[in-house]
C-alpha cells in the first residue's frame, strides 16, 4: 500500500480496520479491549471507525493488541553518520539553526 498517496482520513480508516481485525483475531470484544487499555468503549469505536483519537489512546490499544513493537518500523531510530559524530564531538544538538541563506 502506498501510504503517501492516501489522505489522512483514508489512513485513519485503514488503521482502524486493521486494528479491528487484530481485535477479532485476539477474540476481544470492544468492551474487553477498552477495559484492558484503560479507555472508554467509545474510544475503541472511534478508532475502529477511523476517527481521530489521542496518541495516548492509540498507544494503549496497540499495547493491548501487542503491536507496540511495530513502532520501530513505523518510526525507526535515526542513526548518526560517522561524519556527523565527528562534527558533534559527543554533543547532541539542542536546537536547529538555519543560516540567512537557508531562510530565503
Residue pairs with C-beta under 8 A, 6 or more apart in sequence:
1 14
3 11
6 14
9 50
12 50
12 51
12 52
13 49
13 50
14 50
15 47
15 50
16 47
16 48
16 49
16 50
16 51
17 48
17 50
19 47
19 48
19 61
19 65
20 48
22 65
22 67
23 30
23 33
23 44
23 48
23 65
26 65
28 36
28 64
30 41
30 44
30 45
30 48
31 41
33 44
33 61
33 64
33 65
34 40
34 41
34 43
34 44
36 64
37 44
37 57
37 60
37 61
37 63
37 64
38 60
39 57
39 60
39 61
43 53
43 57
44 61
46 52
46 53
47 53
47 57
47 58
47 61
59 68
62 68
62 70
62 71
80 88
